Amino acid sequence: MSLEEFRRITIESIKVVQKVDSVEIADDEDFSDFGLDSLDIMSLQLEIEKMLDINLGEEFDISQYNSIGLLHEYIEKELKS
């Protein structure tokens, strides 16, 4: 999956979690800097999993991959293995 497609999915997920109509976030911007608290970030993970039809597992800690770019890299690597 391209970074562009992942960005679109992540932004749509943020919009769902924050209940907003538009979102502007850079690929390297920390989700918490964007105003997502720890519960929002967990909800974001669940929403992304739902939209991508994947399960990152209970051991996955999204706080280690706290930007669109880092999360995309992780998911790309996991989908290939």
C-alpha positions as YAML, in Angstrom:
chain: A
units: angstrom
residues:
- id: 1
  name: MET
  ca: [0.00, 0.00, 0.00]
- id: 2
  name: SER
  ca: [1.34, 3.39, -0.92]
- id: 3
  name: LEU
  ca: [2.02, 6.06, 1.66]
- id: 4
  name: GLU
  ca: [-0.58, 8.24, -0.07]
- id: 5
  name: GLU
  ca: [-3.30, 5.58, 0.33]
- id: 6
  name: PHE
  ca: [-2.30, 4.94, 3.93]
- id: 7
  name: ARG
  ca: [-2.36, 8.70, 4.62]
- id: 8
  name: ARG
  ca: [-5.92, 8.89, 3.24]
- id: 9
  name: ILE
  ca: [-7.07, 5.97, 5.40]
- id: 10
  name: THR
  ca: [-5.38, 7.37, 8.51]
- id: 11
  name: ILE
  ca: [-6.88, 10.82, 7.98]
- id: 12
  name: GLU
  ca: [-10.33, 9.28, 7.50]
- id: 13
  name: SER
  ca: [-9.78, 7.32, 10.72]
- id: 14
  name: ILE
  ca: [-8.77, 10.48, 12.61]
- id: 15
  name: LYS
  ca: [-11.90, 12.21, 11.33]
- id: 16
  name: VAL
  ca: [-14.02, 9.35, 12.69]
- id: 17
  name: VAL
  ca: [-12.24, 9.33, 16.07]
- id: 18
  name: GLN
  ca: [-12.34, 13.09, 16.53]
- id: 19
  name: LYS
  ca: [-15.76, 13.52, 14.90]
- id: 20
  name: VAL
  ca: [-14.52, 16.30, 12.59]
- id: 21
  name: ASP
  ca: [-14.98, 16.99, 8.89]
- id: 22
  name: SER
  ca: [-11.42, 17.83, 7.94]
- id: 23
  name: VAL
  ca: [-7.93, 16.99, 9.14]
- id: 24
  name: GLU
  ca: [-4.53, 18.30, 8.13]
- id: 25
  name: ILE
  ca: [-1.59, 16.39, 9.55]
- id: 26
  name: ALA
  ca: [1.94, 15.91, 8.25]
- id: 27
  name: ASP
  ca: [3.35, 12.42, 7.77]
- id: 28
  name: ASP
  ca: [5.92, 13.03, 10.51]
- id: 29
  name: GLU
  ca: [3.61, 14.85, 12.95]
- id: 30
  name: ASP
  ca: [3.13, 13.04, 16.25]
- id: 31
  name: PHE
  ca: [-0.50, 12.00, 16.77]
- id: 32
  name: SER
  ca: [-0.43, 13.47, 20.30]
- id: 33
  name: ASP
  ca: [0.78, 16.83, 18.93]
- id: 34
  name: PHE
  ca: [-2.32, 16.78, 16.75]
- id: 35
  name: GLY
  ca: [-4.51, 16.64, 19.83]
- id: 36
  name: LEU
  ca: [-5.11, 12.91, 20.14]
- id: 37
  name: ASP
  ca: [-4.95, 11.66, 23.72]
- id: 38
  name: SER
  ca: [-4.12, 8.07, 24.64]
- id: 39
  name: LEU
  ca: [-7.74, 6.89, 24.32]
- id: 40
  name: ASP
  ca: [-8.08, 8.62, 20.95]
- id: 41
  name: ILE
  ca: [-4.88, 6.95, 19.76]
- id: 42
  name: MET
  ca: [-6.20, 3.52, 20.78]
- id: 43
  name: SER
  ca: [-9.46, 4.29, 18.97]
- id: 44
  name: LEU
  ca: [-7.40, 5.38, 15.96]
- id: 45
  name: GLN
  ca: [-5.59, 2.03, 15.97]
- id: 46
  name: LEU
  ca: [-8.91, 0.16, 16.05]
- id: 47
  name: GLU
  ca: [-10.34, 2.30, 13.26]
- id: 48
  name: ILE
  ca: [-7.26, 1.78, 11.05]
- id: 49
  name: GLU
  ca: [-7.39, -1.96, 11.70]
- id: 50
  name: LYS
  ca: [-11.06, -1.95, 10.69]
- id: 51
  name: MET
  ca: [-10.48, 0.08, 7.53]
- id: 52
  name: LEU
  ca: [-7.51, -2.07, 6.46]
- id: 53
  name: ASP
  ca: [-9.11, -5.33, 7.62]
- id: 54
  name: ILE
  ca: [-6.03, -6.23, 9.67]
- id: 55
  name: ASN
  ca: [-5.28, -7.04, 13.30]
- id: 56
  name: LEU
  ca: [-2.11, -5.53, 14.73]
- id: 57
  name: GLY
  ca: [-2.40, -7.74, 17.81]
- id: 58
  name: GLU
  ca: [-2.73, -7.10, 21.51]
- id: 59
  name: GLU
  ca: [1.02, -6.64, 21.95]
- id: 60
  name: PHE
  ca: [1.17, -3.83, 19.36]
- id: 61
  name: ASP
  ca: [1.90, -0.43, 20.94]
- id: 62
  name: ILE
  ca: [0.82, 2.32, 18.57]
- id: 63
  name: SER
  ca: [2.66, 4.90, 20.70]
- id: 64
  name: GLN
  ca: [5.92, 3.50, 19.28]
- id: 65
  name: TYR
  ca: [4.68, 4.35, 15.76]
- id: 66
  name: ASN
  ca: [3.15, 7.71, 16.58]
- id: 67
  name: SER
  ca: [2.95, 9.29, 13.13]
- id: 68
  name: ILE
  ca: [1.49, 8.43, 9.75]
- id: 69
  name: GLY
  ca: [4.95, 7.77, 8.32]
- id: 70
  name: LEU
  ca: [6.16, 5.50, 11.15]
- id: 71
  name: LEU
  ca: [2.90, 3.58, 11.30]
- id: 72
  name: HIS
  ca: [2.90, 3.12, 7.53]
- id: 73
  name: GLU
  ca: [6.44, 1.71, 7.62]
- id: 74
  name: TYR
  ca: [5.49, -0.75, 10.37]
- id: 75
  name: ILE
  ca: [2.31, -1.93, 8.66]
- id: 76
  name: GLU
  ca: [4.05, -2.29, 5.29]
- id: 77
  name: LYS
  ca: [6.70, -4.48, 6.91]
- id: 78
  name: GLU
  ca: [4.09, -6.58, 8.73]
- id: 79
  name: LEU
  ca: [1.92, -7.05, 5.64]
- id: 80
  name: LYS
  ca: [4.91, -8.31, 3.67]
- id: 81
  name: SER
  ca: [5.83, -10.93, 6.29]
...
